[in-house]
Amino acid sequence: MINKTHVDGKNKGDIMLYALSTCGWCRKTKELLSKMGVAYDYINVDQLSDAEATKVEDEEVKKWNPAVSYPTIVVNGQRAIVNYDEKKIKELGQ
């Protein structure tokens, strides 16, 4: 099982953020979610072992975002927000 980090906040569904620790847009996404007070989980894919990162990208990120770009947010296992889309991210808080 890949370790994910949980950020407490209001429960607005199952929000999973796939990010890179070195990505400015990923950092902005985390800041926006936290500012909105939304609970979410995240994985910094670049901080996983090579085998774990490959597994996460192949089995999870690619399913929602074939380009495997970051940030990728999966909402309730039903849809994804790809890249930093402030308008769509803000809709999560409503």
C-alpha positions in Angstrom: 0.0 0.0 0.0 1.3 3.4 -1.0 1.4 5.9 1.9 -0.7 9.0 1.3 -0.8 12.1 3.4 -4.1 13.3 4.8 -5.0 17.0 5.2 -7.9 17.6 7.6 -10.8 19.8 6.6 -14.4 19.7 5.5 -15.4 16.5 3.9 -16.3 17.3 0.3 -16.0 13.7 -0.9 -13.0 11.6 -1.6 -10.4 14.0 -3.0 -7.0 12.5 -4.0 -4.2 14.7 -5.3 -1.3 13.2 -7.2 1.5 15.7 -7.1 5.3 16.3 -7.3 7.1 17.8 -4.4 9.1 20.1 -6.8 6.0 21.3 -8.8 4.9 24.9 -8.2 1.4 24.2 -9.6 1.1 21.2 -7.3 2.1 23.5 -4.3 -0.5 26.1 -5.4 -3.2 23.3 -5.6 -2.4 22.2 -2.1 -2.5 25.8 -0.8 -5.8 26.4 -2.5 -7.4 23.3 -1.1 -6.1 24.0 2.4 -7.2 27.7 2.2 -10.7 26.4 1.2 -10.7 24.1 4.2 -11.3 21.0 2.1 -10.1 17.6 3.4 -7.9 15.8 0.9 -5.2 13.1 0.5 -2.1 13.5 -1.6 0.9 11.5 -2.8 4.1 13.2 -3.9 4.8 10.7 -6.6 8.5 11.9 -7.0 9.1 10.9 -3.4 8.1 7.3 -3.9 10.6 4.5 -4.8 11.0 4.0 -8.6 8.8 0.9 -8.4 6.1 2.6 -6.4 6.1 5.7 -8.6 5.8 3.5 -11.7 2.9 1.6 -10.1 1.0 4.8 -9.1 1.5 6.4 -12.5 0.5 3.3 -14.5 -2.4 2.1 -12.3 -3.8 5.4 -11.0 -2.7 8.6 -12.6 -2.8 7.4 -16.2 -6.4 6.1 -15.8 -7.5 9.7 -15.2 -4.9 11.6 -17.0 -3.2 9.7 -19.9 -0.6 12.5 -20.3 0.5 11.8 -16.6 0.9 15.5 -15.8 0.8 17.0 -12.4 -1.2 18.0 -10.5 -3.9 15.5 -11.1 -6.9 15.5 -8.7 -9.3 12.5 -8.6 -12.7 13.4 -7.2 -14.8 10.5 -5.7 -13.2 8.1 -8.1 -15.5 9.5 -10.8 -13.7 12.4 -12.5 -10.4 14.2 -12.6 -9.2 17.8 -12.5 -6.0 17.9 -14.6 -3.3 20.6 -14.0 -4.0 23.7 -12.0 -7.6 24.7 -12.8 -8.5 27.2 -10.1 -12.2 27.5 -11.1 -12.7 23.7 -11.0 -10.8 23.3 -7.8 -12.8 26.0 -6.1 -16.0 24.1 -7.1 -14.8 21.3 -4.8 -15.4 23.6 -1.8 -19.0 24.3 -2.6 
